[in-house]
Amino acid sequence: MALRKGETLRLLLVFGLVFSTATQLRLPGYPIGLGEALLLCWLAMTTKQTSNWHSPEVRAVAIFVLSGALLLASGYNDPYPESYSRPSPLHDSLAYLFCATLAINFSRLKQIDAKQILILFLAAFLASFVLALLLGWVGHEWTRLDVFYGGERWQHLSINPNQFALLALALPFLSIHVISGKTEKVWFPFVVGVLGVLLGLYSRSDALAVAWTVGGLIAIVGLARWNNGKRKKNILILLILMTIGSVWQLQEKIQLQKPFPRSTPTPTPTPTPTQNIFFIVKAFLPCQPELKIGEKYQANVRFCLWKHAIDVIELKPLTGWGPGAHSGIDKPFIGEEAHNIFLDWASQSGLIGLTALAVYLLWLSIKLLLSGRYEFFAMFVALLVFSMFHYTLRQPLFWLLPLIALKLSEQHPAQQSVHAAGNNVLKRCAA
């Protein structure tokens, strides 16, 4: 039976989002793969859909995107520090343009069945799991794809486990929302949620473990306000599996980390008043660039990247240095990312851009909190925690997952009064 246009659009969107992390399926040397192709088709097919360009979501995304674009252009046009080569801005610029277009396009669409998008998202993940098994395990000898990273960590169809971890992060929270709804097939979201948690833990992503621990605790607090006893058990099993598994994984990683060897402190010049804030922050980041071997000094590597990113920001604090990676393990400006959304973005767009990002994320968090959907707010907090350890601003999932959650919370009948009250509070604050 032929699909209707609305169903086709939903399929393109959700499968595009799920497969946007399938970086093993991208064309060699190009940032385009199955997920990106599907999302481009979705963009093209929605050009004539009914729009609401005056929605708060469109305005919020557009303000952040436009301010970021101006700051990135300004930073790129300024001269780079002598003796250093400016990183190529092409990859980041194209990724920002692509993700921003997706976010604005989704926000302006008037007729969106967010509930169906959510269920299809879970089905798309299940389909990607089957495809990953077929291509990366059963057919590994023919396809040269691999579902395991180093033979130990689950990476799905991604090049590394951390890309898959971003996809896995949302699955238990989305499953909880479907279970708590009116669907009769509770087993389907429950099974997909459990599968997502198990594979996420198998990816052994530290950032995911921290994110799930924080998000899981928030979700458990919200669960105490829910009354459906039978379905509450399914949700509780998911949350316990996610949270306890993450805590167990974290304590193993903490035990693995070696303490930093003592070194002779080098004299530090007294900072000027304008340098005080940067000096104080860097004082809490112990960094010994020579310690870069294996996972035992993983924390040290991250501290070095963060510290040198702050060095980059300190030299040009207002508008940043434009698109590209500006940090490094040994020193700043050697073309490595800080692996932190706030530090990477601030190094590119300055403290003004960081402020714009913070305001946008704060607006999203308040909207989700006031919607009354604790699972969506917990998911968003988990996404922010994950982004403290990875640069997620180039990922369509980071842009669209909160907007989908926001759209779904607005359409949820039981929460319409709460959402309306929340909007009134926001309007009074703005006034």
N, C-alpha and C positions, 0 to 999 in steps of 0.2 A: 504494500500500500504506500502510495506517495506521501511524503511528509509535507505538512503545511509549512509556510514560510516561517512562522513563529517558532515551530519546533526545530526547523533547520538552523535558525539563528542561535537558539539555545545550545544545540549540539556543537556548533562551531565554536561558541564562546567557551563552554566548559572543557571540551576536549583540547581546545587551544591552550587554555590555562594549565591544564594538567600536563600536557606535553611540552609546555614552554620550558620545563626543567629537563626534558629529554635531550640533553646536549650531545649525546652520542649519535643522535639521528640528524644532526645538523650537517649541512654541506661542508666539505673540507675547506677550511680557510674563510668561511663566511658565517656570520651570526644568524643564519636563517635555517630553520629546520621544520619539522612537521608542525610543532606548536605555533611557531611564528606564522607559517603559511595559513593555518586555520584561522588565526586571529586577524590576519590581513583580509581574508575572505569575509569574516564577520564584519569588519570595518566597512568593506565595500558594499555589503548587502544591507547595511543599516543606514546608509546615507539618506534614504527617503522615508525613514521611519518618523513617526510623530515625535516632536521635540518639545522640551520645556527648558529653554535656555535661561530662564530666570530662577531655576531651582537653587537652593542654598548649596547643594553639592557642586553644581557647575561653577558657581561663583568662588567657592572655597578652593577647588582644584585649580581653576583658572588663575586666581590671584597668586597662588604658590608657584605655579608653572611659569607665569610671565615674569614674576620677580626673580625667580631662579635663572631664567634664560638671560635676562639683562645682566645679572651679576656674573654669570659664566662667561658671557661675551666680553664684559669689561675686564675680567681677570685674564682672559686669554690674550687680549690686545696689549696688555702691559708686558714689558720686557721680563724675561725669566732670569733668575740669578746667574751670574757669570760662572763659567766652568761646568755648568749643568745643562743637560739636553732636555728640552721640554718634551713630556710624553705626548704621544699622539692623542688628539682629542676626539678622533672619529668614532671609536667604539662607544665611549660614554655618551657623546652627543646623540648618536643614532638611537641608543637605548633610551635616553631621556625623552627624545621626541616620540618614539614608539609608545612608551608607557604612558606618557602624558596624553597622547592622542586617544589611547584606549580608555583612560580614566575619564576624560572629558566626554567622550562619545557615550560611555556607559551612563554617566551622570545625567546627560541631557535626554536620554530615551524616556519616553512617557509610559509606554506599555511594556512592562517587564514583569514576567511571572517569576519572581525571585525564589519562590518555593520550589518550582520545577527545576530551576537552575541548581539549587542545592542538592536535590535528589540525583540529578544527572551528573553532578560533580562527583558524588560518591561512586556512581556507576562507571564514570570515566576513569576514576582511579583504579577500580577493579579491573577494567579492561586493560589499563596500562600495566598492571601487575601480571596479567596473563601474557600480554605481549612481551614483557620483559623476560618472563620465564622461557618463552618460545625462542626469542632472538638471542638472549644473553646467557642462557643456560643450556637448553636442549640443542639449540643450533649454534652454539658458541664457535665451533670449529669452522663453520661456513660463513657466519656473519662477522666474526671477530669482535662482536660486542660482548660485554661482560657485565653481569649484575653484581659482581663482587669487586671491591677496591682492595688491591693487595691480597686478594684471596681471603680477607677477613671481614670486611665491612660491606654492608648492603648499600649499593649506590643506584639500584633500579636502572633506568636508562640514562642516568646522568653521568657526567665525566668524573665527578667526585661525590662522596656521600653528603657533603654539606648542601649541595644543590637539591638533592632529593629531600634532605631534612626540612627545607622550607616548605615543600609540598606536604610532607607528613605532619608538620606542625598543626595544620588546620583540621586534619581529619577527625580527631576525637571530639573537638568542639562542634564541628558541623554535624557529626553523627548524634551528639547529645541533643542538638536542636531538633533534628528530625524525630528522634525517639520521643521527645517531650511534646511533639505535635499530635495531630489527629490521625497519623498514618496507622494502618492496621498491621503492616508488615514490619514489626519492630525488629525482627531477626536480621533484616538486610542492613540497616544502618549500624546495628550492633556488631555484626560480623565484620563489616568494612572498617568500623572504628577500631576494633580489636586488631585486625590485620595491620592497619596503619600504625598503631602503637607498637606492635611487635617489630615491624620492619623499621620503624623510626629508632627504636632502641638498638636494633641490629646494625643500624648505620653508625652507631657509637659516636654521634655528634655531641660534643660537649655543650655547644650552644643550644642545641635542641633539648638536652637534658635540663639545663638551667631554665629554659623557657617553659618547658612542661611542668617543672617543679613550681614555679611562680604562678603560672596560669592555672595549674591544677588546684592549688590551694585557694585561689580566688573562686574557682568554679565550685569547689566543695562548700565554701561559705554560702554561695548562692543556692546550692542544692538544698540547704536547710530550710529555705523558704518555699520549697515545692512540695505538693501534697499527694501526687499520684504515686502510691506505694509500690505498685507492681512495676511500673516503668522506672521508678526511682532506683530499684535494685540494679537494672541494666546500666543506668548512668553511673551509679556508685562503683560498679565493677570496672567500668572504663576509667573512671577517675583514679581509682586505687591502683590499677595496673599502670597507668601513665605516670602517676606521681611517685609511687614506691619504686617502680623500675628506674625512673630518672634519678631519684636520690641514691639508689644502690650504685648506679653507674657513675655518678659524680664522686661518691666516696672512694670508689676504686681509682678514679683518675687523680683525686687529691693525694692518695697514698703513693701513686706512681711519681708524682712531681718531686724532683730533688730540690732541697733548699739551695738558695743561691750561695756560692762560696763567698767568704768574706774577702773583700778587696780594700786596698788602701784608698780612702776617699780623696778625691782631687779637690783642690780649693775652688770654691764657687764664688764668683763676684757678686757683690750686693746688688740686687735688682733695683731698677728704677721704679717709681710708683706705677707707671703704666705697665710694667712687666710683672708686678706682684701676683696677679691672678694666674698667669701662666707658670710662674715660678712655684707657686703653692701646689698647683695641680701636678706638675712634673715631679715634685718632691715625693709624691705618693706612688710613683711608677719606677720601681727598681729595674734597671736595664743594664745588662752586660752582653753586648752584641756578640762576644766570642762564644757564648753558650747557645749553640743552635742545633744540637744533635738530638734527633728523635723527639718523641713525645715527652721525655723526661723534663725537658726545659721548654715545653710549649708555652707555659705562662710567661716565661722570660721573653720569648719571641714576640708575644702579643704586647707586652709592656713596652718593648723597644719600638714597635710600630706605632703605638699610641703616643709615646713620648716624642718621637721624631715628627709625627703629624702635628703635635702641638708646636714644635719648633717652626714648622712650615706656616702654621696659622699666625704665630707670633710675628713673623717677618712682614706679613701683609694681612692684618686682622680684619679689615672692613669688607673687602670684596673678593679676597681669595685669588687663586692662581689659574682659574679656568678648569675645563674638563680634563680628566686624566688622573693617574695615580702619582702622588707627590711625596709619599713617605718612604721609609726604608728601614731595614733592620740595623744596618751599620751606621747610617746617617740619613738625614732628610734628602729629598730631591733625587732619589735613585730609582724612581719608577715603580714603587711597591705601594699597595693599598694599606691603609691602617686597619682594615677589617672592622670598622666601626662606622655606622651610618652617620653619626653626628660629627665625628672627626673627619671622615672623608669628605662629607658635604661641606663642612666649614673650611677645609683646605682648598676646596674648589670655588666656593661662593662667599667665603668670609663669614664673619659673625652676623652680618645682616641676613645672609642666606640661611644661616643656622636659626636665627630668630624666626624667619618665615616658616621654616620646616617645623620648629617647635610649636608655633601657633597653630599650624594646620593639624598636626598630630594631637594637640590638646583639644582642638575643636572636635575631631573625630572621637576622641576618648570620652568627652562630655556627652556627645550625642548618643554614643553606644551605652554609656552608663545610665543616662536618663531614659533610654528605651525600655529598661526593665529586663532585658535579655542578658542574664549574667554570663551565659556561655559565650556570647559574642564579645562582651567586654573582656572576659578572661582570655579569649583568643587574641584580641587586639593587644593586650598587655604582653602576652607570650610572644607575639610577633615583634613588639618593640624590644623585648629582652633579647630575642634571637638576633635582632639587628644591631645590638651592642657588640656583637662578635663577628658580624659579617656585613658587607656593604650590599644592602638589599634594594637600594633605590633604583637599580637597573632591572628589577624583576617585576613582570606584570602581576604576579601573585601579590606582591607587597602593595601595589596600588589598588588592585580590584577587590581583594578579599574584604577589606573593611567597608568598601562601598557596597558590595553585595550584602554584607551583614546589615548595613544601615538601611538599605532598601527593603530587606526582608523584615527588619524590626518595625519599619513604618507600615508594612502591609499586614502585620500580625494583628488580628482582630482584638485579642485580649490585651494588647499593649497600646492601642490607639489613644486611649485617654492619658496613659502615662507619657506617651510620646508628645502629645499635644501640650501637656503641662510642662514638659521639658523644653519644648520650643518656646513657650511663653517666658520661661526663666531666662533662656538665652537671649531673647529679644529685649527683655528688661535690662540684662547686663550690658547689651550692646548700646542701648539707649543711654 
